[in-house]
Amino acid sequence: MDPAIKNDVNENRRVFSTLSIGVGQFSIRDKILLLPEMSRRGNHLIAGAFRSFGVNTRVMDTYKGMDLGKQFTSGKECYPCQVTTGDILYALKDEKEKLGEGFHPEDYVVFMPTAEGPCRFGMYNKYQRIILDSFPDFKDVKIGTSNAREAYALDGMLEKAQETDLRIVGYFAIVVGDVLDRLLWRVRPYEKEEGITDDFMERSMHDMATSFEKYGAKKEFDRILDHLQEIIEEGKSIIDPSIPSKPLIGVVGEIYLRSHVQSNQDVIRLLEKYGGEVVNASIAEWFNYTTYDRLREAKRGLTLSLKQFHFSGTKTYLKAMIKHGAELWYQQRKQDQVYDRAKKVMPLAGDHRVGHLEKILKEEDLFSFEVGTETCLSIPGIMAYVKEGYNGVVNVYPFTCMPSTVTSAIVRPLMNRMKVPYLDTPYDGTFQPGREAAIRTFMYQVKQHFERNGRVALEKQ
Ligand code: SF4
């Protein structure tokens, strides 16, 4: 073989083998687990949940490594890939600088979940693996992952007996994080004194992470809920009751961008600045969707196997159906428990059931769950906001994001016809000079809608 071709073949082999050796589901026992910060509250609570199982877990600083993120990407990748790549490199370089000779790359696992098409999320961790391999000091840092395809099972990460418990407690942390987010958006537009909500939420987030650390592995969920109730009571006392209700805006979009305030240039705060109250789609919604989709797939497989008298297939799909059906039932039950406790103290926006969202899509014949991606949630999520009486909707996403662009193409003409204010806000890290003007114009329309129609009472959701 031509030596040049032989070199290329060997190089390809090396790259492909590192993608299976250096990315996957590894044991995180006795490792330092680094989590990216997507949703600030949610991720800190998840870190608390992991720590309760004895895993040394930290949330990486975010957005401080944007220069590195830009340096090691071409600009064609999705924006969240650029941001998380920067976060990972910044965290590892920082650790290396602090520890010097005491830095041992094999002690670290960076957590980067994944998904399987049709968009590019599944490629982030592979691309980041190739980048880490280009640094001699970071070659031995592993990238740990869990896949939407397996409804984010954490197989192989801890001892077998603890894997399911970790997933349960992690999910609970996500839901509690969602409720803390809803508390922030409910209280901040009506705060008695500017800035007190942010300080209160930051303190509450750390306190709640400690609760997860203390009670998570023991699954003492009632203690966590008692603590959540105390936080909500305190949050309620921050509201100035003399401030009249403001128009309500629903946010949908790509999960990273709509949750990561640095990447979306704090769009929720900007909407609040111009007179709105905002509810963002939850993180648990995506998590539930992945479980729901596995259940759908198992049902479809079962029907097909029965039609073809394929008995081993029937057994496999039946087992999968029972497993994912039980998981979904349990997740929704836990979610209800958390929201019920919170709503006892004050009205907060509820979450949409994925089954309900699919029903909306079918009724309106707008899109299909067969295609997948977040479009399945964003389109019916928008329709649900409209039916509930929200005064406007914002779609937040990375520039060129495929599912969100599809959402925009389908929903924009509908919103025009229904006379509901709608705004697309794509982000790519640059500052668009017209963005604030677009938001002010949108808010003007939202206020007109509010004056004509009033707004939904959150307790009626
Ligand atoms: S959802 Fe959008 S941003 Fe995320 S990987 Fe897919 S195309 Fe990229």
Residues whose N, C-alpha, C, O or C-beta is under 5 A from the ligand:
A	BS01	SF4	C78 C119 R120 F121 E254 P398 T400 C401 M402 P403
